[in-house]
Each structure stands twice: as C-alpha cells, then as structure tokens.
Amino acid sequence: METEDRSSLTDAQRSRVEFARRDLAEARTADLAVMPASSLILQVERLRGRLDDMLRLLGDLTEP
C-alpha cells in the first residue's frame, strides 16, 4: 500500500494490518526447528487466519 492509501484506512482496518504484521514478525523470529508439532499447527493456523483477513481487507478496499 502507498502512504496515501494508509491514511484512508479506518482505525479498525489499521489495527487488523498491525495484528497481521505482529503475527508475521513473531513467526519470523520463532525457532521452528525446536517447536513442538502442536505449536507449529497453531502458528500455521494463526498465519492462515491473518492471510484470509488481509485478503478480505484488500477485497473491501478494491471493490467498486
């Protein structure tokens, strides 16, 4: 997104983007090699949910 587009986001939309960024940052720093399988599954599900939310947000923003 361009800077001017970010300013047109509502507070709720900006919050959704920030949660997605935070989850991605946590996933990037996690040591996946030592995580138990159950934690890996939770990580994948959290990221899957965030991806779905971001795609819905993009759809909302680009619909005519």
C-alpha positions as CSV (number, residue, x, y, z in Angstrom):
1,M,0.0,0.0,0.0
2,E,1.1,3.5,-0.7
3,T,1.4,6.0,2.1
4,E,-1.6,8.0,1.0
5,D,-3.7,4.7,1.0
6,R,-2.8,4.0,4.6
7,S,-4.2,7.3,5.7
8,S,-7.6,6.3,4.2
9,L,-7.8,3.2,6.3
10,T,-10.2,3.2,9.3
11,D,-8.8,2.7,12.8
12,A,-10.2,-0.9,12.7
13,Q,-8.5,-1.6,9.4
14,R,-5.2,-0.2,10.6
15,S,-5.5,-2.4,13.7
16,R,-6.1,-5.5,11.5
17,V,-3.0,-4.7,9.5
18,E,-0.9,-4.2,12.6
19,F,-2.0,-7.5,14.1
20,A,-1.0,-9.3,10.9
21,R,2.4,-7.6,10.9
22,R,2.9,-8.6,14.5
23,D,2.0,-12.2,13.9
24,L,4.3,-12.3,10.9
25,A,7.1,-10.8,12.9
26,E,6.7,-13.4,15.6
27,A,6.6,-16.2,13.1
28,R,9.8,-15.0,11.5
29,T,11.6,-15.0,14.8
30,A,10.3,-18.3,16.1
31,D,12.7,-21.2,16.1
32,L,10.6,-23.6,14.1
33,A,13.1,-26.4,14.4
34,V,12.5,-26.8,18.1
35,M,8.8,-26.0,18.3
36,P,6.5,-28.9,19.1
37,A,4.1,-30.0,16.4
38,S,1.1,-28.6,18.3
39,S,2.8,-25.1,18.4
40,L,3.6,-25.3,14.7
41,I,0.0,-26.1,13.9
42,L,-1.2,-23.1,15.9
43,Q,1.4,-20.9,14.2
44,V,0.2,-22.0,10.7
45,E,-3.5,-21.6,11.7
46,R,-2.8,-18.1,13.1
47,L,-1.0,-17.1,9.9
48,R,-3.7,-18.6,7.7
49,G,-6.3,-16.6,9.6
50,R,-4.3,-13.4,9.2
51,L,-3.8,-14.0,5.5
52,D,-7.5,-14.6,5.0
53,D,-8.3,-11.4,6.9
54,M,-5.8,-9.4,4.8
55,L,-7.2,-10.7,1.6
56,R,-10.7,-9.8,2.7
57,L,-9.5,-6.3,3.7
58,L,-7.9,-5.9,0.2
59,G,-11.1,-7.0,-1.4
60,D,-13.1,-4.5,0.7
61,L,-10.7,-1.7,-0.3
62,T,-10.6,-2.5,-4.0
63,E,-14.3,-3.2,-4.6
64,P,-16.0,-0.5,-6.7
